[in-house]
Amino acid sequence: MSAAANPDQSSPPDRGGYSIDITGDVCPLTFVKTKLLLEKMPPGAIATVRLKGVQPLDNVPRSVRAHGHEVVSLVPEQGESDPRLPHILTIRRC
């Protein structure tokens, strides 16, 4: 099964980073999947995480920082900052 067919699969996007879609998951699984992605990456690599929901938007960036990685940005996918809508979290693995 390809990564495009299953949004839970991580795959490197075209720009050489890594990505995962966790919009269908709930905490604590959201950070667990993000952590597994980060563990596959070399230091300095960039990951994008597509997420939504109040808890994931609060917990995932906080947990990423607590594990020593850099949160580069957290922005709404389509301009509206509504936790019910997808956001894009960009992380640099340290």
OpenMM code with the backbone's topology and positions (N, CA, C; nanometers):
from openmm import Vec3, app, unit

residues = "MET SER ALA ALA ALA ASN PRO ASP GLN SER SER PRO PRO ASP ARG GLY GLY TYR SER ILE ASP ILE THR GLY ASP VAL CYS PRO LEU THR PHE VAL LYS THR LYS LEU LEU LEU GLU LYS MET PRO PRO GLY ALA ILE ALA THR VAL ARG LEU LYS GLY VAL GLN PRO LEU ASP ASN VAL PRO ARG SER VAL ARG ALA HIS GLY HIS GLU VAL VAL SER LEU VAL PRO GLU GLN GLY GLU SER ASP PRO ARG LEU PRO HIS ILE LEU THR ILE ARG ARG CYS".split()
positions = [
    Vec3(0.0846, -0.1171, 0.0000),
    Vec3(0.0000, 0.0000, 0.0000),
    Vec3(0.0889, 0.1231, 0.0000),
    Vec3(0.0610, 0.2191, -0.0840),
    Vec3(0.1429, 0.3389, -0.0928),
    Vec3(0.1075, 0.4357, 0.0185),
    Vec3(0.2004, 0.5288, 0.0460),
    Vec3(0.1773, 0.6282, 0.1501),
    Vec3(0.0600, 0.7181, 0.1140),
    Vec3(0.0386, 0.7458, -0.0134),
    Vec3(-0.0723, 0.8308, -0.0541),
    Vec3(-0.2061, 0.7627, -0.0268),
    Vec3(-0.2111, 0.6321, -0.0376),
    Vec3(-0.3355, 0.5602, -0.0151),
    Vec3(-0.3675, 0.5465, 0.1334),
    Vec3(-0.2670, 0.5533, 0.2182),
    Vec3(-0.2868, 0.5403, 0.3619),
    Vec3(-0.2223, 0.6593, 0.4307),
    Vec3(-0.3013, 0.7577, 0.4770),
    Vec3(-0.2443, 0.8789, 0.5337),
    Vec3(-0.1669, 0.8549, 0.6632),
    Vec3(-0.1788, 0.7380, 0.7259),
    Vec3(-0.1028, 0.7101, 0.8469),
    Vec3(0.0404, 0.6718, 0.8165),
    Vec3(0.0724, 0.6440, 0.6921),
    Vec3(0.2077, 0.6064, 0.6541),
    Vec3(0.2912, 0.7333, 0.6373),
    Vec3(0.4132, 0.7306, 0.6862),
    Vec3(0.5022, 0.8443, 0.6650),
    Vec3(0.5765, 0.8237, 0.5344),
    Vec3(0.6029, 0.9345, 0.4672),
    Vec3(0.6764, 0.9261, 0.3424),
    Vec3(0.7499, 1.0557, 0.3196),
    Vec3(0.8644, 1.0497, 0.2539),
    Vec3(0.9350, 1.1728, 0.2260),
    Vec3(0.8639, 1.2514, 0.1167),
    Vec3(0.8294, 1.3783, 0.1424),
    Vec3(0.7720, 1.4584, 0.0360),
    Vec3(0.8801, 1.4985, -0.0644),
    Vec3(0.8392, 1.5624, -0.1720),
    Vec3(0.9306, 1.5961, -0.2801),
    Vec3(1.0495, 1.6803, -0.2352),
    Vec3(1.0329, 1.7645, -0.1338),
    Vec3(1.1412, 1.8546, -0.0978),
    Vec3(1.2461, 1.7894, -0.0079),
    Vec3(1.2433, 1.6600, 0.0083),
    Vec3(1.3482, 1.5900, 0.0798),
    Vec3(1.3236, 1.5731, 0.2282),
    Vec3(1.2099, 1.6164, 0.2788),
    Vec3(1.1780, 1.5987, 0.4192),
    Vec3(1.0916, 1.4759, 0.4390),
    Vec3(1.0186, 1.4743, 0.5469),
    Vec3(0.9303, 1.3637, 0.5800),
    Vec3(0.7953, 1.4215, 0.6192),
    Vec3(0.6881, 1.3423, 0.6014),
    Vec3(0.5566, 1.3937, 0.6368),
    Vec3(0.4669, 1.2823, 0.6889),
    Vec3(0.3669, 1.3240, 0.7647),
    Vec3(0.2675, 1.2313, 0.8173),
    Vec3(0.1374, 1.3086, 0.8361),
    Vec3(0.0270, 1.2408, 0.8155),
    Vec3(-0.1057, 1.2987, 0.8352),
    Vec3(-0.1692, 1.2282, 0.9547),
    Vec3(-0.1891, 1.3025, 1.0635),
    Vec3(-0.2484, 1.2448, 1.1844),
    Vec3(-0.3821, 1.3110, 1.2170),
    Vec3(-0.4476, 1.3658, 1.1144),
    Vec3(-0.5748, 1.4346, 1.1372),
    Vec3(-0.6846, 1.3399, 1.1839),
    Vec3(-0.6723, 1.2122, 1.1570),
    Vec3(-0.7738, 1.1162, 1.1979),
    Vec3(-0.7445, 1.0493, 1.3316),
    Vec3(-0.6348, 1.0894, 1.3960),
    Vec3(-0.5927, 1.0264, 1.5210),
    Vec3(-0.6227, 1.1155, 1.6411),
    Vec3(-0.6245, 1.0542, 1.7588),
    Vec3(-0.6461, 1.1280, 1.8836),
    Vec3(-0.5249, 1.1092, 1.9742),
    Vec3(-0.5094, 1.1997, 2.0701),
    Vec3(-0.4012, 1.1903, 2.1678),
    Vec3(-0.4226, 1.0669, 2.2543),
    Vec3(-0.3187, 0.9975, 2.2934),
    Vec3(-0.1767, 1.0271, 2.2741),
    Vec3(-0.1190, 0.9696, 2.1445),
    Vec3(-0.2016, 0.9043, 2.0636),
    Vec3(-0.1522, 0.8430, 1.9405),
    Vec3(-0.0929, 0.9465, 1.8452),
    Vec3(-0.1404, 1.0703, 1.8516),
    Vec3(-0.0881, 1.1734, 1.7616),
    Vec3(0.0613, 1.1944, 1.7834),
    Vec3(0.1037, 1.2052, 1.9097),
    Vec3(0.2464, 1.2243, 1.9333),
    Vec3(0.3241, 1.0949, 1.9127),
    Vec3(0.2656, 0.9824, 1.9455),
    Vec3(0.3348, 0.8545, 1.9241),
    Vec3(0.3734, 0.8409, 1.7771),
    Vec3(0.2809, 0.8685, 1.6881),
    Vec3(0.3107, 0.8579, 1.5440),
    Vec3(0.4136, 0.9612, 1.5012),
    Vec3(0.4041, 1.0824, 1.5574),
    Vec3(0.5021, 1.1867, 1.5259),
    Vec3(0.6403, 1.1453, 1.5745),
    Vec3(0.6488, 1.0904, 1.6950),
    Vec3(0.7764, 1.0466, 1.7512),
    Vec3(0.8377, 0.9350, 1.6667),
    Vec3(0.7556, 0.8401, 1.6220),
    Vec3(0.8063, 0.7324, 1.5363),
    Vec3(0.8628, 0.7874, 1.4060),
    Vec3(0.7970, 0.8881, 1.3494),
    Vec3(0.8479, 0.9517, 1.2280),
    Vec3(0.9830, 1.0171, 1.2566),
    Vec3(0.9920, 1.0928, 1.3652),
    Vec3(1.1167, 1.1613, 1.3992),
    Vec3(1.2312, 1.0627, 1.4211),
    Vec3(1.2013, 0.9474, 1.4795),
    Vec3(1.3052, 0.8472, 1.5045),
    Vec3(1.3634, 0.7904, 1.3756),
    Vec3(1.2886, 0.7940, 1.2664),
    Vec3(1.3350, 0.7437, 1.1363),
    Vec3(1.4232, 0.8445, 1.0629),
    Vec3(1.4221, 0.9693, 1.1103),
    Vec3(1.4862, 1.0783, 1.0377),
    Vec3(1.6280, 1.1046, 1.0871),
    Vec3(1.7167, 1.1490, 0.9986),
    Vec3(1.8492, 1.1903, 1.0433),
    Vec3(1.8421, 1.3283, 1.1094),
    Vec3(1.9365, 1.3608, 1.1975),
    Vec3(1.9395, 1.4941, 1.2574),
    Vec3(1.9439, 1.6027, 1.1505),
    Vec3(1.8688, 1.7084, 1.1738),
    Vec3(1.8629, 1.8199, 1.0799),
    Vec3(1.7540, 1.8072, 0.9752),
    Vec3(1.6957, 1.6890, 0.9610),
    Vec3(1.5898, 1.6680, 0.8619),
    Vec3(1.4625, 1.7412, 0.9053),
    Vec3(1.3822, 1.7751, 0.8083),
    Vec3(1.2570, 1.8475, 0.8307),
    Vec3(1.1396, 1.7529, 0.8106),
    Vec3(1.0422, 1.7633, 0.9015),
    Vec3(0.9186, 1.6855, 0.8909),
    Vec3(0.8004, 1.7811, 0.8899),
    Vec3(0.6981, 1.7443, 0.8137),
    Vec3(0.5717, 1.8161, 0.8206),
    Vec3(0.4666, 1.7201, 0.8730),
    Vec3(0.3884, 1.7701, 0.9669),
    Vec3(0.2841, 1.6905, 1.0307),
    Vec3(0.1522, 1.7624, 1.0099),
    Vec3(0.0579, 1.6943, 0.9486),
    Vec3(-0.0761, 1.7492, 0.9274),
    Vec3(-0.1614, 1.7011, 1.0443),
    Vec3(-0.2170, 1.7960, 1.1221),
    Vec3(-0.2931, 1.7603, 1.2403),
    Vec3(-0.4077, 1.8573, 1.2603),
    Vec3(-0.5042, 1.8171, 1.3438),
    Vec3(-0.6152, 1.9052, 1.3781),
    Vec3(-0.6713, 1.8617, 1.5126),
    Vec3(-0.7433, 1.9520, 1.5751),
    Vec3(-0.8023, 1.9256, 1.7056),
    Vec3(-0.7288, 2.0009, 1.8144),
    Vec3(-0.8024, 2.0439, 1.9158),
    Vec3(-0.7431, 2.1233, 2.0230),
    Vec3(-0.6283, 2.0495, 2.0913),
    Vec3(-0.6502, 1.9256, 2.1325),
    Vec3(-0.5451, 1.8519, 2.2033),
    Vec3(-0.4213, 1.8277, 2.1176),
    Vec3(-0.4344, 1.7758, 1.9961),
    Vec3(-0.3137, 1.7576, 1.9143),
    Vec3(-0.2399, 1.8890, 1.8869),
    Vec3(-0.3133, 1.9978, 1.8628),
    Vec3(-0.2487, 2.1258, 1.8347),
    Vec3(-0.1713, 2.1776, 1.9553),
    Vec3(-0.2160, 2.1444, 2.0759),
    Vec3(-0.1430, 2.1828, 2.1971),
    Vec3(-0.0335, 2.0821, 2.2315),
    Vec3(-0.0696, 1.9541, 2.2305),
    Vec3(0.0193, 1.8502, 2.2832),
    Vec3(0.1353, 1.8134, 2.1917),
    Vec3(0.1117, 1.8022, 2.0620),
    Vec3(0.2188, 1.7555, 1.9728),
    Vec3(0.3353, 1.8545, 1.9686),
    Vec3(0.3122, 1.9853, 1.9450),
    Vec3(0.4278, 2.0774, 1.9454),
    Vec3(0.4989, 2.0809, 2.0808),
    Vec3(0.4230, 2.0784, 2.1892),
    Vec3(0.4833, 2.0800, 2.3229),
    Vec3(0.5700, 1.9564, 2.3453),
    Vec3(0.5200, 1.8402, 2.3059),
    Vec3(0.5952, 1.7151, 2.3223),
    Vec3(0.7181, 1.7111, 2.2319),
    Vec3(0.7056, 1.7642, 2.1115),
    Vec3(0.8198, 1.7703, 2.0193),
    Vec3(0.9320, 1.8519, 2.0835),
    Vec3(0.8974, 1.9685, 2.1385),
    Vec3(0.9984, 2.0524, 2.2055),
    Vec3(1.0569, 1.9808, 2.3271),
    Vec3(0.9718, 1.9148, 2.4047),
    Vec3(1.0176, 1.8439, 2.5251),
    Vec3(1.1165, 1.7331, 2.4911),
    Vec3(1.1074, 1.6781, 2.3713),
    Vec3(1.2004, 1.5736, 2.3270),
    Vec3(1.3233, 1.6316, 2.2574),
    Vec3(1.3376, 1.7650, 2.2603),
    Vec3(1.4586, 1.8291, 2.2111),
    Vec3(1.4611, 1.8657, 2.0646),
    Vec3(1.3464, 1.8607, 1.9986),
    Vec3(1.3410, 1.8964, 1.8571),
    Vec3(1.2891, 2.0385, 1.8423),
    Vec3(1.3081, 2.0967, 1.7253),
    Vec3(1.2683, 2.2349, 1.6997),
    Vec3(1.1350, 2.2401, 1.6251),
    Vec3(1.0411, 2.3161, 1.6792),
    Vec3(0.9175, 2.3452, 1.6069),
    Vec3(0.9459, 2.4677, 1.5210),
    Vec3(0.9493, 2.4472, 1.3912),
    Vec3(0.9793, 2.5547, 1.2974),
    Vec3(0.8563, 2.6427, 1.2777),
    Vec3(0.7404, 2.5797, 1.2607),
    Vec3(0.6166, 2.6562, 1.2440),
    Vec3(0.4958, 2.5675, 1.2698),
    Vec3(0.3852, 2.6331, 1.3011),
    Vec3(0.2550, 2.5685, 1.3124),
    Vec3(0.1552, 2.6658, 1.2525),
    Vec3(0.1035, 2.6321, 1.1342),
    Vec3(0.0162, 2.7237, 1.0619),
    Vec3(-0.1086, 2.6515, 1.0127),
    Vec3(-0.2201, 2.7240, 1.0053),
    Vec3(-0.3409, 2.6636, 0.9479),
    Vec3(-0.3160, 2.6273, 0.8013),
    Vec3(-0.3721, 2.5161, 0.7598),
    Vec3(-0.3521, 2.4707, 0.6225),
    Vec3(-0.4138, 2.5663, 0.5201),
    Vec3(-0.5268, 2.6250, 0.5548),
    Vec3(-0.5947, 2.7113, 0.4578),
    Vec3(-0.6218, 2.8512, 0.5115),
    Vec3(-0.5376, 2.9005, 0.6004),
    Vec3(-0.5473, 3.0387, 0.6438),
    Vec3(-0.6347, 3.0649, 0.7648),
    Vec3(-0.7305, 2.9803, 0.7950),
    Vec3(-0.8191, 3.0039, 0.9081),
    Vec3(-0.7711, 2.9228, 1.0284),
    Vec3(-0.7437, 2.9934, 1.1386),
    Vec3(-0.6937, 2.9252, 1.2581),
    Vec3(-0.8098, 2.8724, 1.3412),
    Vec3(-0.8603, 2.7588, 1.3020),
    Vec3(-0.9711, 2.6910, 1.3698),
    Vec3(-0.9219, 2.5503, 1.4010),
    Vec3(-0.9199, 2.5097, 1.5300),
    Vec3(-0.8663, 2.3775, 1.5637),
    Vec3(-0.9396, 2.2612, 1.4991),
    Vec3(-1.0596, 2.2856, 1.4477),
    Vec3(-1.1330, 2.1789, 1.3792),
    Vec3(-1.0810, 2.1559, 1.2382),
    Vec3(-1.0011, 2.2497, 1.1884),
    Vec3(-0.9461, 2.2410, 1.0529),
    Vec3(-0.7989, 2.1999, 1.0587),
    Vec3(-0.7485, 2.1363, 0.9539),
    Vec3(-0.6088, 2.0917, 0.9542),
    Vec3(-0.5082, 2.2062, 0.9639),
    Vec3(-0.4008, 2.1789, 1.0354),
    Vec3(-0.2870, 2.2680, 1.0491),
    Vec3(-0.1628, 2.1908, 1.0042),
    Vec3(-0.0581, 2.2646, 0.9694),
    Vec3(0.0677, 2.2040, 0.9305),
    Vec3(0.1747, 2.2418, 1.0331),
    Vec3(0.2292, 2.1405, 1.0967),
    Vec3(0.3374, 2.1568, 1.1934),
    Vec3(0.4670, 2.1184, 1.1221),
    Vec3(0.5632, 2.2088, 1.1236),
    Vec3(0.6932, 2.1810, 1.0625),
    Vec3(0.7962, 2.1660, 1.1741),
    Vec3(0.8694, 2.0559, 1.1696),
    Vec3(0.9626, 2.0192, 1.2773),
    Vec3(1.1008, 1.9928, 1.2166),
    Vec3(1.2029, 2.0392, 1.2878),
    Vec3(1.3413, 2.0040, 1.2526),
    Vec3(1.3914, 1.9065, 1.3595),
    Vec3(1.4344, 1.7881, 1.3158),
    Vec3(1.4851, 1.6895, 1.4113),
    Vec3(1.6232, 1.7333, 1.4581),
    Vec3(1.6407, 1.7374, 1.5868),
    Vec3(1.7700, 1.7789, 1.6448),
    Vec3(1.8468, 1.6595, 1.6968),
] * unit.nanometer
topology = app.Topology()
chain = topology.addChain("A")
for resn in residues:
    res = topology.addResidue(resn, chain)
    for name in ("N", "CA", "C"):
        topology.addAtom(name, app.Element.getBySymbol(name[0]), res)
